[in-house]
Amino acid sequence: MEKENIILITTDQQRFDTIQALGNKHIFTPHLNYMVAEGISFTRCYADCPICVPSRTNIMIGKKGYNSTVVSNKSHESVMKEYLQNRKTLPAVLTDNGYQTKVVGKMHFEPARVNYGFEHMELPLDYLREHDKNQQVARPKAHGVGECEFEPVISTVNAKDSLTTWTVDRSINFIETRDPSRPFFLWTSFTKPHPPFDPCLEYWNLYNTENMPLPTYGDWSEDLEKAPQGFLAGTYSNSNVYHYGDEQLKASKRAYYALITHIDYSLGLLFGSLRENNLFENTWIIFTSDHGEMLGDHHMAQKNLFFEGSAHVPMIILPPEKYRKDKRNTKVNILSQIADVYPTILDIAGLKEKVSHCDGESLLSLDHERTFYGNSLNTHFCIMENDIKLIYTNCGGHYLLFDLKNDPMEQKDLSKDERYSDIFKQLKSKLIEKVSKTAPEVLENGDFVPTEEPKYPGDIYEHWYGFHYKDYSIDTFH
């Protein structure tokens, strides 16, 4: 049987509620809408460690962060090396089984130029090398806003010269120059909408008349100084969002949406190339993101956390046209995870026997509810069952409990509600049991050991705003 092609499309830091067809009436996403209309949307997909490298490692090796030990951006190199040596990285398995394998865009692994099983890689570093040679084009990201900062700013290059457009152009180049006698696996990996929130002017202008909604706050977070400060520590370190007024919050959201729309419109070119090369008939497309973005919710920015804005991501599968008849506009409300990407792709490739080490399951046959557990930085922890989510941070030692079915944006903390006391105790016990097996160093005598938290907004001794000027040695350019 002829093998089918597979395209994995990932964005960086795109939260779950940023697709028009799935309910956001303030954003333009026609091509993601197309994927929703023609495919399968997994509406409860989560990252078990909502940080760039852990999620990308998860995709590459099929292991959740807390099982692979990759729960930060600094702990992946030895794990990735081991899986590459054993030819168990996702691209290595596919390459060894006859696929042409190519990645275009952000990987974020170190050393950056290790191919990890891909036949060929084109990274943001290559985009920058091209710009260095072309003095007629403005230098990208010359505005000074860092890789973590929340302030909106206009890109210093036009859309046609941007990294987003380059990523699609190079992906199309692969599609049109590939070996047609072999199936292909293409990972198109966008760096946006990760900060800096610097849309090209034409996309910023699309939202001229759109009145952006304000962030969400809860009974536990509305008063910034009374909020559990341990959850805010990362925000204080990496951004100034807690200083913002309403109009500034709206401006940052406008820039964030504009970056997503640029990606979406670029997908129209990619899909056009697939149609013109008769590839929709035998190509699977998977769309997801490595993690979300708090986007001002609960006074927070960035990721790392297990709130909906940070850990809940899009997941859409567009089957080949020949399989779509019974799949169109399907919504799957069963809990899915980033860990499901690896086994899903190998299932599509007819390589189910290669997934015995995986933590996830193929989304093509997922039919049962699961418990979700997550660990970020050995600091933030989460357990979720049947839409009840318990979050804990050992920075200050805070618990929050939410009933997502009745409170989808986590506005009411139930951790001290007597009606939920039994559920709270059960989930806490299960969470500690999980942590005892995966991060026992944060426990003592069977319970968490809290660490010091900020004493007031902004009380942080180390700040990392992601300043870069011209360091092209590491693959973290956005």
N, C-alpha and C positions, 0 to 999 in steps of 0.2 A: 504493500500500500504506500502510495506517495506521501511523504511527510509534508506537513503544512508549515507555512512560515509563521513566525511569532515576532511581534513588536511590543516591547515594554516601554511605555512612556511614563516617566516620572517627573514631577515637579518638586521643588524644594520649599518646604514650609507652607504648603497650601492646606488650609483647614477644610473640614468636611462640608461646611455650609456656604460654598462659593460657586455653586453651579445653579444656573437659572432654572433648569428643568427639574431640579430637586428642591425648589422652593425659594431661592433668593431672587427677589424681584428688583434688585438694585444693581445687578451685574450683567454684563454681556458675555455669554459663553455659547455661541451657536453650535460649535463643533463638539463640545462636550455634551450639549443638548442632543446632538445627533447620536452620539454614543449611547446616551441614556435611552433615547427612543428606539434604537435598533438593537440594543444589547441588554446586559444584566447589570444592575446596580446593587452593590452590597452596601446597605445603608448604615451598617454598624461595624465599620472597620476601624481597628485601633493599632497603634504602634506600641509594642511592649516596652520600648525604651525610646521615647520621642525626641531623639537627637539624631543629627545627620549621619555620622559614621555607624553607630549601632544599627540603625534601620537599613543602611546600605549593606552592611556586613550580613545582616539577617537575610536580605535578598540573595546575596552571593553564596551563602553557605547553608541556608535553610535552618539555622539555629537561632532561637530567641536570645536576646542579649544576656539575660540572667543565666542562661545555660552555657553560653559560649564565653562568658566573662567580659563581653564587650558592652559595657554600660556607660561608656563615655567616649569622647572623640579621641582619646589618647591610648586606647587599650586594644587595638585591633591587629597590629602588625604580625605578631607571632601566630595568632589564630588564622589569619588569612594565608600566611606562609605555609602552615601545616596543611590546610585544605587544598592549596594549590599543588603542593608536593604530592598529595594523594589523589590529585585530579578530581576533586569533589566540589570545586567551585562551580556555580551554575554554568558559566560560559565554557569551562573546561569539559564538563560532562557533555554539553551540546556539541562542542568542537570535536570531541573524540567520537561522537556518534553521527558525524557527517554534516553538521550544520556549518554554514558560514556564520561567523560571530563577529559582531561589530558593536562598539559603544561610541556614541557621540555625546559629549557633554560632561557634566560633573561626575566624578567618582569619589573624590575626597579621601582616597587611601594614600598611605605613605609606605614605601617610596612611590611617588606618583606615576612613574613610568613602568612599573611592573604591570604586565598585561593580565595577570590573574586568570588566564585561560582564554581570553579573547584573541582572535586572530589579528584584530587591528583595533586601535583606540585613537580617538581624536578628542583631546581634552580642552577645557578653557585655556590652558597654557598655550595650545596651538593657535587658538583665536588671537591671543595676545601677541604671539610671534608674528602673525600676519600683520597685525596693526603696527608693530614696530618697524616693519618694512615699508609701510605705506604712509608716508608723511603727509599725504594729501587728506587723510581722514583724521578727524579729531580723536584725541586719545580717550579711550573709555574710562568712565568713572573718575574724571578729573575734578569732581565737585567737592571732594573731601569728606563726604559722609561715610562713616565706617560700616563694616560688615554686620554689625549688630545694632546700629542706631536706628531709631524709630521715626526720625524726622523725614518728611517728604522732601524730595528734590528732583529736579528734571535731569534726565540723562544728558550727558555731554556728547552723545552720538545720535544720529538719526536712526530710525527703526531699521532701515536696510543695512546699517553697519553695526547693529547691536549683537550681543552674544546670543540672545533669543533667536533672532533671525538666522545667525550663523549656524546654530545647532540644528535647525530645520533644514537649511540649505545643504549642510554636510550629510544629513540623514537621507535627503532626497538623492544626493550624489551617489551614495551607496546603493540605494534601491535601483538606480538607473544604470549602474556600472557593475553590478554584482555578477557572479557566475550563475546563469539561469538554470544550470543543470543540478544545482544543489539547493536545498531549503536554507533559509536564513533566520538567524535570531539577531534582531537589532534592538539595542537599548538606546532610546533617545532620552537623554537626561538633562532637563532644563535646570538652570541655577536659580531661577526666579519662581515664586515671588519673595524669596529670602531677601532680607535687607542687604544693602540699602534700598529703600523704597524709591527707586529712581526711574520711573517710567519715561519712555520717549515722549516728546511733547505731543505728538499726534494721538497717543493713547490717553494721556492726561486730559487732553481737550475733549475726548469722547464723553467725559463725565462732568462737563461744564455745568449741566443743568440738573444733575442728579443730586438729591439731598440725601447724603449718607446717614444711615441710622447710627445712633450712639451705641457705645459698648453696653454689655450686660453687667449688672451688679446684683448681688444677693444680700439677704438679710445678714450674712456673715462678712460681707466685703464692702458694703456701701460706704461705711466710715473707714477711711484708709488707716487711720491710726489705731483703730480698734480691731482691724482685721488680723488674722493670724500671720504674723510677720515672716515666719519661716517660709511660707509659700511665695513671698514677695522678694526674698533675698536675691534671686537671679535677676529679677526685673531691676532692682536697685543697682546691681553690678553692671548690667548691659544696656540700660536705656534710661531715658528721662520721661517716660510716658506718664508716670505718676505726677508729674508737674503740669500736665497738659490741661487746657480748657477744652470745652466742648467742640469748638470750631477746629481746634488743632487735631483733636481725635478724629474728626470727620475727614480732615485733609489727609491724614496718614492712611485712613481706610480707603479713600479715593485713590491714592497712589498704589496701594496694595491691589485693589481691584483692577486698576489699569494694567499692572504687570501681568495679572492673570489673563486679561483680555488679549494682550499682545501674544501670549503663549497660545491662547485658543485660536486666534485668527491665523497664526502661523501653522497650526494643525490643519487648517483648511488647505494649505499648500501641500502638506504631507499627504493628506487624504486624496487630493487631486492627483498626485503622482501615483498613488496606489491604483486609483481608478484608471488612469491612462495606461498603466502597465498591466491591467487586468489582474491585479493582485488582491482585490477585495474578495474574490471568489475562494481563495485558499490561504488567507492570512488572518490570524488571530491578533487582536490588539487589546492590551491590558493597560489601563490608566490608573495610577495611584500617586501618592506623595509620601515622602519619608516621615513627615510629622506635620503638625499644624502650626498655628501662630495665635497667641492669645489676643492680639489685636486690640488691646485696651480693656478687654473683659476683666472685671474684678480688679482694675487698676494695673493689670499685668501685661507684659510683652514677652516676646520670644517663645521658647518651647520648654523642654525638660520636664514639664508638669503633666499630671494625668487628668487635668480638666478637659472638657470637651474641645475647647478651642485648640489645645495643644496636641492631644493624643488621638483624636477622632479625625480620620482622613477619608478622602474619596477612594472608592474602589469600583471600577467599571470594567466589564469584559465585553468586547465587541467580537462576536464569533464571525467566521467567514460567512459570506452571503448565503451559502448553501445550507447553513445550519440555523438561520435566523428566524425561520417561520414561527416556531414555537417559543422563541426567546425574546421577541421584541418587547421593549418597555417592561421588563421583568424587574421587580424589586424584591430583594432577598433581605429579610430582617434578622437573619441568624448572625450571631457575632462572628466576624471574620478578623483576620490579623495580617500584618505585613509578612509574618512567617508563612502564610499560605501561598505567597507568590512563587517560591522555588518549586514546591510540589505541583502547583497548578501548571507551571510551564513545562515541567517534565512529563506531566500527564498528557498535555497537548502533544508533546513530542513522542509519545509512545514509550516513555522510559520510566514507568512507574517503579520498576525494580531498583531504580537508583535513589529512592527517597527514604530508605529505611532509617537513616540517621536524622530525618527532618522532625522538627517540632510542630510544623503546620500540617494542614491537610489540603488536598486539591479542592479548589472552589467549584470545580465542575460536578462534584458529587456530595458537597457538604449538605447534610440534611438533619443536623442535630445541634442543639444549643450546647455551649461550652462555658467553662469558667475562664475569666480573663485575669491574669496576674502580670504585673509590670514592676520593673525596678529601673529607676533612672538615677545614675550617679551614686548609687548606694545611699541616696538621700531621700528620694521621693518614691513611694510605693503605692500600689493600687491592687485591689481585688474587686471583681465585678461578677455578680451572678443575677440572672433574670432581671436586668435593668436596675439593680440596686448596686451602687458603686460606693466603696469605702476607699478614701484616700488618706494617706498618712505621710507626714514629713518629719524626719528626726531632727530637722532644724527647728528647734523650739518644742518639738513633740506634739504636733497638732493632728487631730483626726477630723475629717469631714465625711458626712454620709448623705448621699443623694438618691432619690427615687427618680430615675431618668424618664420613666414612662409618664409620670405626672409633672415632672420638673426637668425638661430636656436641657435647659441651660444652667442648671445647678444654682438656682437662686435661693433655695431653702435648705439649710443644713439641718439634718435630722439626727445628728449624732447624740444629742441630749434629749431627744423626743422619746418619752416613755413608751409610746406605741411601737417604736422601732428598737427598743432596748434589746430584745432577744436576737433580732437580726444583726444588730451592731456587735453583740458579743460573739455570735457565730462567725461573722465575717472577720472580726479581729483575730479570733483563734485560727482561722484558716490562713489569714495573711501571715501571722507569726510563724505558723508551720511552714509555709512556703519560704519565708525569709530565712528560717533556720537551716534550710537545705541549700540556699543559693547565696546568701550573704550573712552567714552567722556572725561575722565580725561586728555587726551593728547591734547585736543582741547581748544581753547579760541577764542571767537567771531567768531566761525565758521571756524577756520583754525588751522592747526598744530602749536604747540609751540616748536620750535627747542631747543635741549639741546646742551651742549658743546661737540665738537668732538675733536679727537686728533689733535694736531697742526703740527705734523710731524710724520713720521713712527716710531712707537715704543713708542710714548708718551702716555703711559697707566700707571695708578697708581696702578692697581690691576692685578695680573697675577694668572691664575689658570691652571696649567699644568696637574692636575690630579695625583699628587703624591700619591702612595699607597705602603705600605710595606706588612703588614699582617692584614689589617682591614677587617675581614670577616663578619662584622655585617650588611653591606648594600649590596644590590644586584646590584652592578655596576661594577663587575669584568669583564674585556674583555680579 
